[in-house]
């Protein structure tokens, strides 16, 4: 068998999401002879009758194909390069049959997937998230897509009309495309929930761009892992000093604080604001 045939088959399988049905491969122009030979030589693996996978195929994509569906909602987020706040305990699957057990099943498709991929379109992934996930988790995924310029709030809002989609539209009101990370979305929604007036990614003279300015007096910075690096520590120290010299108050929080101790974070923020008459 020509090695080029194998190379073409592997390229197509990767394009298809590392797994494909026999029917999909035939439709793409691969003969039964090439497919059988690739299976015999372990170039691809027959997962079950009619389903073929590459040896190192992601297990979630394979399981979706075996279930005759496509990953969607939070389970498709990382495949689309979106922020995902929490990995799902149960995978989410788009399918129109009733035999997919062990999944959170989504039945409706708004913008069908083009091609053989075992993942729903970006639009369907986001719309399913809006109608399924807790507010903060859905907002994180949508914010990621908006920030990347891959969708717009207007596009999504037009596809969630009517009373039954009121919760989805409320999530869209929480998205503004200003965040640089998922934890910044969490922080913004935490502050908004307390009615705190804030500006995100605002540039202050002599200080630079800060993550949040609350009530015009309190700077809140969200520290990622890079803030532990010596060069960043030195930069942060300079910004801390510049903030104090400029008359601002400053608090810094990391991922763990915002995810696991949000009540403490909010209490500290409100205490500082109240002490300076910002509330």
QUIGILIN-V26784 format. One record per helix or strand. SS is the DSSP state (hx for helix, st for strand). FROM is the first residue (numbers start at 0). TO is the last residue. If there is no record, write none. Layout:
ss=SS from=FROM to=TO
ss=SS from=FROM to=TO
This chain:
ss=hx from=2 to=14
ss=st from=18 to=20
ss=hx from=21 to=26
ss=hx from=31 to=39
ss=st from=43 to=47
ss=st from=50 to=53
ss=hx from=58 to=65
ss=st from=69 to=70
ss=hx from=72 to=79
ss=st from=91 to=93
ss=st from=103 to=105
ss=st from=118 to=118
ss=hx from=121 to=131
ss=hx from=134 to=146
ss=hx from=152 to=156
ss=hx from=162 to=171
ss=hx from=181 to=192
ss=st from=197 to=203
ss=st from=207 to=213
ss=st from=217 to=222
ss=hx from=224 to=227
ss=hx from=229 to=244
ss=st from=248 to=253
ss=hx from=254 to=259
ss=hx from=261 to=274
